[in-house]
Amino acid sequence: MPDERSQHPNDPDPPPPDRDADPTIDERSWASRNQAETLASRSAEWVGRTINKYRITGLLGVGGMGYVFRAHDATLERDVAIKILPDEFASRSDSRERFLAEAKAAAKLSHPHVVAIYEVGQEGATCFIVMELLTGGNAAERLEAQGAFPPAEATRMMIDACRGVAAAHTVGLIHRDIKPGNLLRAQHEATKIADFGLVKGAARSAQHVTQDGVIVGTPSYMSPEQCESKPVDRRSDIYALGATYYALLTGAAPYADAGSTVQMMYAQCHADIPDPRKTNPDLPEACTAIIARAMAKRPEDRYQSADEMRLDLEAIAPGMATVSSGAPSPTSLPSGVTLAPPPRPRSRRRTWAAVLALILVGVAAGAVYVASRNSGDADRSPDGRSAAAAVAVPGVTDDTVTFGTTAAFSGPNRDLGREMVEGIRASFDAVNQTGGVHGRKLELVVLDDGYEPQRADANMRELFEKRDVFAVIGNVGTPTAAVTVPYALEHRRLFFAPLTGAALLRRDPPDRYVFNYRASYADETAALVNYFIDIKECPPNQIAVFAQNDAFGDDGFEGVVHALHHYGIDPEDILRVNYDRNTARVNAAVDELVAHQDQVKAVILIATYAPAARLIRMARDRGLKADFGAVSFIDSDMLAEQFQEIGPEYGEGVVVTQVVPHYLSNSTGVIRYRDALDEFAPEAHPGFVSLEGFIAAECLIEGLRIAGRNLTTERLVDALESIHDYDLGIGPIIRFGPSRRQASDKVWGTVLDASGNYQVLDLENP
């Protein structure tokens, strides 16, 4: 570093840096101070112009490298973001090369947590990049407007950011400018990494595009090696991720009070790593541990990959929601991270208050019911309103029906909830566009339970007692269903199409208020057992099970037990290895599988994607020669993404059963799904889980149509029971009935290929 920085690190008011004299000043930092106003004043000249086929409609932002506008694509009839390098920059080869480097780098990535590039072009002297339009703003804007993020939200954002950065690193790219301003908010609060203008290939020199001695990046978030103009690798991005996490948790960048840019860069290299708990004492110690490791001054002391950092973030995510409820207590984790405590149990006084409230609500509801029965007209009230309106059915108004869902939108399994909701909302939006059902629009209230039963139980009470929903659709998970189904049955509320194949939702005789779309775990595990034995010729006594250590794992294991019983295998002869929910701690399970590798030729996974991928990678690295097959709850898309990041070769040959056809098939129903997703959720990518949500919603909509305008829970249940031959164009015919609560028994097969993509697999024929 220049001598003046080390000689005057604490100068309270050094003179403004001169760009020509100090080549370490970033071009963007200089532009943001000296050219932003000029660029902003010129931006109005662009609005209304058309570049290629894109008509510019408004300014989104101004940066050191040019403008970002909102534009309309006249050909595809969609709004986009278009980044324009003005003529004065395009005429300089270094700026033009850096600008085009952003497009070329980002175009290599196709990832749900990286902003998509649609087109790169040049018109005259003007270079432009067309990107997907994200309207949720960026994290820097939110920090400026509202201050620090809630810890749970900050952690979820960083998990997404780690996924996007890991994807970039996988293809050999280093971002070099990770900061809150480059974390964009997408649909359902997903986070995407933007701005690859400073990206460089891992194998290229740090000065490939920039001049010698020029540092690229934002000083508030730059690693020590960036500040000192040393060569950087992916661990420089890890440092920036840690600094960004600190900013999200505290509201300010690390060393924000250091003074000038030079002093800030000196602090990045030499000052103590900041502790976010000095700003927010209620934060778990785990936050400090993660930031300290990510921001270690020496690259070798940091996380060595974005995935490694993500796993620690995912480990603490379930406890982050409890930060405000009390001081966290440390819990040992494999990476040295600590967890926050579970939520405090509800006090007995509050419990009795809730019971009393329910009794009063029941009395009031009974009075209304008696009054309506005495009106002498089952369909119309005396003033001419519908019976539903007169009785004030919860969640039903003259123009809307409100449904709810509680699912994981935080923690390791958040994508299951997000994708399920994407499919449901695409179906709701499609029917709403045509006027709704009997003149009513369908709405969905979404609550996050983090895949934790206690939170799911609280969410059910909030949905029905405070949010006034009519029914729930698409709840995610077996352990959560174990507590939410009893609530629905006790209060006679419809529990429709949960994302679980558990037996507890498929009783004999069936529960009146529970309806399932999907095949059961017993159906899926039977298909896997038969495939491994009949087609892969695996001895029945050499099939093991890797299962989540809870109701989900138990239910799937029982399915395997039932299937293997037909081959003469007793339950005690089946090797079962476990892991704990919302963790990826699989070392003990791998050890046990490897110890029995001579008797393990196939492993059935009753697990979620992160621990499953980790187990497969570790087992194969240790020489286990076994086939792997998983049930659909694993989240096929995220499993494939995991293998894309750690190496597609690990996933090759992994079989995943599905309860829907392939989302790229050309069946009528799947085409309808993709069209709806493209129109109403263009930021979402087609996938198995969102297709399941879409099909489930279409089944519900058919029931609503049959039930008629005078909607009540009992009318809807009766209507659903009457659906016997409903063809959605997906293959199987949808059938319900008084004794049938599962619309489809069909199980499809898919298998990962060497490129990490799913191919259709026939589970029955060789």
BANU-601588 format. One line per 5 residues: for each residue z, x, y of C-alpha. Coordinates in steps of 0.2 Angstrom, whole numbers, always signed. Example, Ala and Ser with C-alpha at 12.3 -4.5 7.8 and 13.67 -1.06 7.14 Angstrom:
# BANU-601588
+39/+62/-22 | +36/+68/-5
END
This chain:
# BANU-601588
+0/+0/+0 | -3/+6/+18 | +12/+17/+25 | +16/+5/+39 | +21/-8/+27
+34/+3/+19 | +40/+10/+35 | +43/-7/+44 | +47/-19/+30 | +60/-28/+41
+51/-28/+58 | +56/-45/+64 | +40/-47/+74 | +26/-34/+70 | +10/-36/+80
-3/-47/+73 | -14/-38/+60 | -31/-32/+65 | -44/-37/+52 | -54/-22/+54
-39/-10/+54 | -31/-18/+39 | -43/-21/+25 | -29/-29/+15 | -30/-45/+25
-38/-59/+15 | -55/-66/+22 | -48/-83/+19 | -32/-80/+28 | -41/-73/+43
-53/-87/+42 | -39/-100/+41 | -32/-93/+57 | -47/-89/+67 | -62/-100/+61
-54/-116/+55 | -54/-124/+72 | -73/-119/+74 | -77/-125/+57 | -68/-142/+59
-77/-145/+76 | -94/-142/+67 | -90/-153/+52 | -95/-168/+62 | -113/-162/+62
-114/-163/+43 | -108/-181/+41 | -123/-192/+38 | -134/-179/+32 | -142/-178/+15
-142/-163/+4 | -153/-164/-11 | -148/-182/-17 | -131/-182/-9 | -127/-191/+7
-112/-184/+16 | -100/-198/+21 | -84/-189/+27 | -74/-173/+28 | -61/-169/+14
-56/-152/+20 | -60/-135/+29 | -57/-118/+21 | -60/-100/+25 | -76/-102/+14
-83/-118/+22 | -82/-136/+20 | -78/-149/+7 | -85/-166/+10 | -85/-183/+2
-103/-188/-3 | -113/-201/-12 | -124/-197/-27 | -138/-210/-24 | -145/-207/-42
-130/-210/-52 | -122/-221/-39 | -105/-212/-38 | -95/-203/-25 | -93/-184/-27
-85/-169/-18 | -98/-157/-11 | -93/-139/-6 | -104/-132/+7 | -106/-114/+12
-112/-114/+30 | -127/-104/+35 | -116/-91/+44 | -107/-87/+28 | -122/-89/+16
-132/-76/+26 | -119/-63/+20 | -122/-57/+3 | -103/-55/-2 | -98/-72/+4
-113/-80/-5 | -109/-71/-21 | -91/-76/-21 | -96/-94/-17 | -108/-94/-32
-96/-85/-43 | -84/-101/-41 | -98/-112/-48 | -103/-101/-62 | -85/-98/-67
-80/-116/-67 | -96/-122/-75 | -91/-112/-90 | -76/-123/-92 | -75/-141/-98
-57/-145/-98 | -47/-161/-93 | -36/-150/-82 | -50/-141/-73 | -60/-149/-59
-78/-152/-66 | -93/-145/-58 | -108/-156/-58 | -122/-146/-50 | -125/-130/-40
-139/-128/-28 | -146/-121/-12 | -156/-130/+1 | -164/-118/+14 | -150/-106/+19
-136/-118/+13 | -127/-116/-3 | -118/-130/-11 | -108/-135/-26 | -105/-153/-32
-89/-157/-40 | -79/-172/-47 | -70/-181/-33 | -51/-182/-35 | -43/-194/-22
-25/-190/-26 | -24/-175/-14 | -17/-158/-18 | +1/-152/-21 | +1/-143/-4
-2/-159/+6 | +12/-168/-4 | +24/-153/-1 | +20/-154/+18 | +22/-172/+19
+37/-176/+8 | +45/-159/+3 | +49/-153/-14 | +43/-163/-30 | +56/-171/-42
+59/-158/-55 | +52/-169/-69 | +36/-171/-59 | +35/-153/-54 | +37/-148/-72
+23/-160/-78 | +11/-153/-66 | +14/-135/-71 | +12/-140/-89 | -5/-146/-84
-9/-131/-74 | -4/-119/-88 | -17/-129/-99 | -31/-127/-86 | -27/-109/-83
-26/-105/-102 | -43/-113/-104 | -50/-101/-90 | -42/-86/-99 | -49/-91/-115
-67/-89/-108 | -62/-72/-100 | -59/-79/-82 | -45/-75/-71 | -42/-87/-56
-33/-76/-44 | -29/-89/-31 | -17/-101/-40 | -6/-111/-27 | -1/-129/-23
-17/-131/-13 | -27/-129/-29 | -17/-141/-39 | -27/-158/-37 | -20/-174/-43
-31/-185/-54 | -30/-202/-62 | -13/-206/-70 | -5/-191/-60 | -14/-178/-71
-16/-161/-62 | -32/-151/-62 | -35/-133/-56 | -48/-131/-42 | -56/-118/-32
-63/-104/-43 | -70/-95/-28 | -59/-80/-31 | -61/-80/-50 | -66/-64/-58
-71/-60/-76 | -58/-51/-85 | -69/-37/-90 | -76/-34/-72 | -69/-23/-58
-57/-32/-46 | -69/-26/-32 | -85/-33/-40 | -88/-45/-26 | -76/-40/-13
-76/-23/-3 | -65/-9/-8 | -48/-12/-2 | -50/-30/+2 | -37/-41/-7
-42/-58/-13 | -30/-72/-14 | -16/-81/-4 | -2/-69/+0 | +12/-82/-3
+8/-83/-21 | +0/-66/-25 | +6/-55/-39 | +13/-37/-34 | -3/-29/-42
-14/-40/-31 | -4/-36/-15 | -6/-17/-19 | -25/-19/-23 | -22/-13/-41
-33/-20/-55 | -27/-37/-61 | -28/-46/-78 | -22/-64/-83 | -4/-60/-81
-7/-60/-62 | -11/-78/-64 | +5/-80/-73 | +15/-73/-58 | +6/-86/-47
+10/-100/-59 | +28/-95/-57 | +27/-94/-38 | +19/-111/-38 | +32/-119/-49
+45/-112/-37 | +36/-120/-22 | +35/-137/-31 | +54/-137/-35 | +60/-131/-18
+47/-136/-5 | +43/-119/+1 | +33/-103/-6 | +44/-89/-12 | +48/-77/+2
+41/-89/+15 | +54/-83/+27 | +49/-65/+25 | +40/-65/+41 | +22/-58/+43
+9/-58/+30 | +12/-39/+28 | +31/-42/+26 | +28/-56/+13 | +17/-45/+3
+30/-32/+3 | +43/-44/-3 | +31/-49/-18 | +32/-31/-23 | +50/-26/-20
+61/-41/-16 | +73/-49/-28 | +65/-64/-38 | +70/-80/-29 | +82/-92/-37
+76/-111/-35 | +94/-116/-38 | +99/-109/-21 | +89/-123/-13 | +93/-136/-26
+109/-132/-36 | +107/-147/-48 | +91/-139/-56 | +94/-133/-74 | +96/-114/-77
+80/-115/-87 | +70/-117/-71 | +77/-101/-65 | +74/-92/-81 | +55/-98/-82
+52/-93/-64 | +61/-76/-66 | +50/-72/-82 | +34/-78/-74 | +37/-68/-58
+43/-52/-65 | +37/-38/-55 | +30/-28/-70 | +16/-38/-79 | +22/-32/-96
+39/-41/-92 | +31/-58/-89 | +24/-71/-100 | +9/-64/-108 | -1/-80/-109
-1/-97/-100 | +2/-105/-117 | +18/-95/-119 | +24/-101/-102 | +18/-119/-106
+28/-120/-122 | +44/-116/-112 | +40/-129/-99 | +37/-142/-112 | +53/-138/-120
+63/-142/-104 | +53/-156/-98 | +62/-170/-108 | +78/-165/-100 | +72/-164/-82
+73/-182/-79 | +92/-180/-80 | +94/-167/-66 | +100/-180/-54 | +113/-188/-66
+124/-173/-68 | +125/-154/-69 | +115/-148/-83 | +123/-138/-97 | +113/-123/-105
+106/-125/-123 | +99/-111/-133 | +80/-111/-135 | +69/-98/-144 | +62/-91/-128
+79/-90/-119 | +76/-106/-109 | +89/-119/-107 | +89/-138/-108 | +96/-151/-97
+109/-163/-105 | +104/-180/-112 | +106/-195/-100 | +124/-201/-99 | +128/-216/-110
+128/-233/-101 | +146/-237/-97 | +155/-252/-107 | +157/-261/-90 | +138/-260/-87
+134/-266/-104 | +145/-281/-103 | +138/-285/-86 | +120/-284/-93 | +126/-296/-107
+133/-308/-95 | +117/-307/-85 | +106/-311/-100 | +117/-326/-104 | +115/-333/-87
+96/-330/-88 | +96/-339/-105 | +106/-354/-98 | +94/-355/-83 | +79/-353/-94
+86/-367/-106 | +88/-379/-91 | +70/-376/-85 | +64/-378/-103 | +73/-395/-105
+66/-401/-88 | +49/-397/-93 | +51/-405/-110 | +57/-421/-101 | +42/-421/-89
+32/-432/-102 | +17/-420/-101 | +15/-405/-111 | +1/-398/-101 | +4/-404/-83
+19/-405/-71 | +21/-420/-60 | +14/-411/-45 | -2/-407/-55 | +2/-389/-58
-1/-381/-75 | +14/-381/-87 | +15/-362/-86 | +16/-362/-68 | +30/-376/-68
+40/-367/-81 | +38/-351/-71 | +33/-341/-87 | +38/-323/-83 | +23/-312/-79
+11/-326/-76 | +6/-333/-59 | -9/-343/-54 | -20/-328/-52 | -12/-314/-63
-4/-310/-80 | +6/-294/-80 | +9/-284/-95 | +19/-268/-97 | +20/-252/-108
+33/-239/-111 | +25/-223/-117 | +26/-204/-115 | +19/-198/-99 | +30/-182/-98
+35/-169/-111 | +24/-162/-125 | +16/-179/-130 | +12/-185/-112 | -7/-186/-116
-4/-199/-129 | +3/-211/-116 | -10/-207/-103 | -25/-209/-115 | -18/-225/-122
-17/-232/-104 | -34/-226/-99 | -41/-237/-113 | -31/-252/-110 | -35/-252/-91
-53/-249/-94 | -54/-265/-104 | -43/-275/-92 | -54/-269/-77 | -70/-274/-86
-63/-292/-89 | -56/-292/-71 | -73/-288/-64 | -80/-304/-72 | -66/-315/-65
-52/-311/-78 | -46/-323/-91 | -46/-342/-86 | -46/-336/-68 | -31/-324/-70
-33/-305/-67 | -24/-294/-80 | -12/-280/-73 | -2/-266/-82 | +15/-259/-77
+17/-242/-85 | +34/-233/-87 | +37/-216/-94 | +50/-213/-108 | +45/-195/-113
+44/-201/-131 | +63/-203/-131 | +71/-218/-139 | +85/-220/-126 | +73/-220/-111
+61/-232/-120 | +75/-244/-123 | +80/-243/-104 | +61/-246/-100 | +60/-261/-110
+74/-269/-101 | +67/-264/-84 | +50/-271/-89 | +56/-288/-94 | +72/-290/-83
+66/-281/-67 | +47/-280/-67 | +45/-297/-74 | +31/-293/-87 | +24/-306/-99
+22/-295/-114 | +21/-276/-119 | +5/-268/-125 | +2/-250/-132 | +19/-244/-133
+19/-226/-140 | +28/-219/-155 | +39/-224/-170 | +56/-217/-164 | +54/-227/-148
+48/-243/-158 | +64/-242/-168 | +74/-247/-152 | +61/-257/-143 | +55/-269/-156
+72/-276/-159 | +73/-280/-140 | +57/-289/-141 | +61/-299/-156 | +79/-304/-149
+71/-310/-133 | +55/-318/-142 | +43/-307/-132 | +26/-301/-138 | +25/-283/-144
+7/-280/-146 | -3/-265/-153 | +9/-251/-152 | +2/-233/-155 | +11/-231/-172
+7/-235/-190 | +26/-236/-195 | +32/-248/-208 | +45/-255/-197 | +31/-265/-187
+24/-271/-204 | +38/-281/-212 | +35/-293/-227 | +36/-307/-221 | +30/-301/-204
+40/-303/-188 | +32/-317/-177 | +31/-307/-161 | +24/-291/-167 | +5/-288/-169
-3/-272/-174 | -21/-266/-171 | -21/-250/-181 | -20/-245/-199 | -3/-240/-205
+3/-223/-209 | +4/-228/-227 | -15/-231/-226 | -18/-215/-217 | -8/-204/-229
-15/-212/-244 | -33/-208/-238 | -27/-190/-236 | -19/-188/-253 | -34/-196/-261
-46/-184/-252 | -36/-169/-256 | -34/-173/-275 | -51/-182/-278 | -63/-172/-267
-54/-155/-264 | -47/-155/-282 | -30/-151/-276 | -16/-153/-290 | -5/-168/-285
+11/-157/-286 | +4/-144/-274 | +3/-156/-258 | +17/-152/-246 | +22/-162/-230
+26/-155/-213 | +35/-169/-203 | +44/-173/-187 | +62/-174/-191 | +65/-192/-186
+58/-210/-190 | +40/-205/-187 | +41/-191/-200 | +51/-201/-212 | +39/-215/-211
+24/-204/-214 | +33/-195/-228 | +36/-211/-237 | +18/-215/-236 | +14/-198/-245
+28/-202/-258 | +20/-219/-261 | +2/-212/-263 | +8/-198/-274 | +18/-210/-285
+2/-216/-292 | -1/-198/-298 | +16/-197/-307 | +24/-186/-293 | +42/-190/-289
+49/-189/-271 | +61/-174/-275 | +46/-164/-281 | +37/-165/-264 | +40/-150/-253
+44/-157/-235 | +47/-145/-220 | +52/-151/-203 | +53/-148/-185 | +63/-157/-171
+54/-170/-159 | +48/-164/-142 | +49/-146/-148 | +37/-133/-156 | +50/-124/-166
+41/-122/-182 | +46/-104/-188 | +58/-111/-202 | +45/-123/-208 | +32/-109/-209
+44/-97/-218 | +47/-111/-231 | +28/-115/-234 | +24/-96/-236 | +39/-94/-248
+31/-107/-259 | +13/-103/-255 | +9/-102/-274 | +13/-120/-275 | +6/-126/-259
-13/-130/-259 | -13/-143/-245 | -1/-148/-231 | -1/-166/-224 | +5/-166/-206
+16/-180/-199 | +17/-171/-182 | +11/-170/-164 | -2/-158/-159 | +8/-144/-152
+19/-140/-166 | +5/-144/-179 | -7/-131/-171 | +7/-118/-170 | +12/-121/-188
-7/-119/-194 | -10/-103/-184 | +6/-95/-190 | +4/-100/-208 | -14/-94/-208
-9/-78/-199 | +3/-75/-213 | -9/-78/-227 | -6/-96/-233 | -22/-102/-241
-20/-121/-239 | -30/-136/-233 | -22/-146/-218 | -24/-164/-214 | -15/-174/-201
-13/-193/-197 | -20/-200/-181 | -4/-199/-170 | -6/-181/-169 | -18/-184/-154
-34/-177/-161 | -41/-172/-144 | -26/-162/-139 | -26/-154/-156 | -44/-148/-153
-39/-142/-136 | -25/-132/-143 | -37/-123/-156 | -50/-120/-142 | -36/-110/-133
-29/-101/-147 | -45/-98/-157 | -56/-112/-165 | -56/-102/-181 | -38/-108/-184
-43/-126/-183 | -59/-125/-194 | -58/-137/-208 | -42/-146/-202 | -44/-165/-207
-38/-179/-195 | -38/-197/-200 | -43/-210/-187 | -40/-228/-185 | -55/-230/-174
-73/-224/-176 | -79/-208/-168 | -79/-211/-149 | -97/-204/-148 | -104/-216/-161
-117/-228/-156 | -109/-244/-162 | -110/-258/-150 | -91/-258/-147 | -90/-240/-144
-104/-240/-132 | -96/-254/-123 | -80/-243/-122 | -89/-228/-115 | -98/-239/-102
-81/-246/-96 | -73/-229/-96 | -87/-222/-86 | -87/-236/-73 | -68/-239/-71
-61/-222/-76 | -74/-209/-72 | -62/-195/-72 | -56/-198/-90 | -65/-191/-105
-69/-202/-120 | -57/-199/-135 | -49/-207/-150 | -33/-213/-142 | -41/-221/-127
-54/-230/-138 | -39/-237/-148 | -31/-243/-132 | -48/-251/-127 | -50/-260/-144
-32/-266/-144 | -34/-273/-126 | -50/-282/-132 | -40/-290/-146 | -27/-296/-134
-40/-303/-122 | -48/-313/-136 | -30/-321/-139 | -28/-325/-121 | -45/-334/-121
-40/-344/-136 | -23/-348/-129 | -30/-356/-113 | -25/-358/-95 | -7/-365/-99
-1/-348/-106 | +16/-345/-114 | +21/-333/-127 | +21/-346/-141 | +4/-352/-136
-2/-334/-136 | +6/-330/-153 | -2/-345/-161 | -19/-340/-153 | -18/-323/-160
-14/-330/-177 | -30/-340/-177 | -41/-324/-175 | -49/-322/-192 | -67/-316/-190
-68/-307/-173 | -82/-294/-173 | -79/-281/-159 | -94/-271/-165 | -84/-256/-172
-86/-259/-191 | -71/-269/-198 | -69/-287/-193 | -53/-291/-184 | -41/-302/-193
-24/-309/-189 | -14/-323/-197 | +3/-331/-200 | +6/-318/-213 | -5/-304/-207
+0/-294/-192 | -12/-279/-194 | -30/-282/-187 | -38/-267/-196 | -34/-257/-212
-49/-246/-209 | -46/-227/-210 | -60/-215/-204 | -61/-196/-207 | -64/-182/-195
-64/-163/-198 | -64/-149/-185 | -79/-137/-186 | -80/-119/-182 | -83/-123/-163
-68/-134/-162 | -77/-151/-162 | -74/-166/-173 | -87/-170/-186 | -87/-186/-196
-80/-184/-213 | -82/-196/-228 | -64/-197/-236 | -70/-205/-252 | -87/-197/-257
-90/-179/-261
END
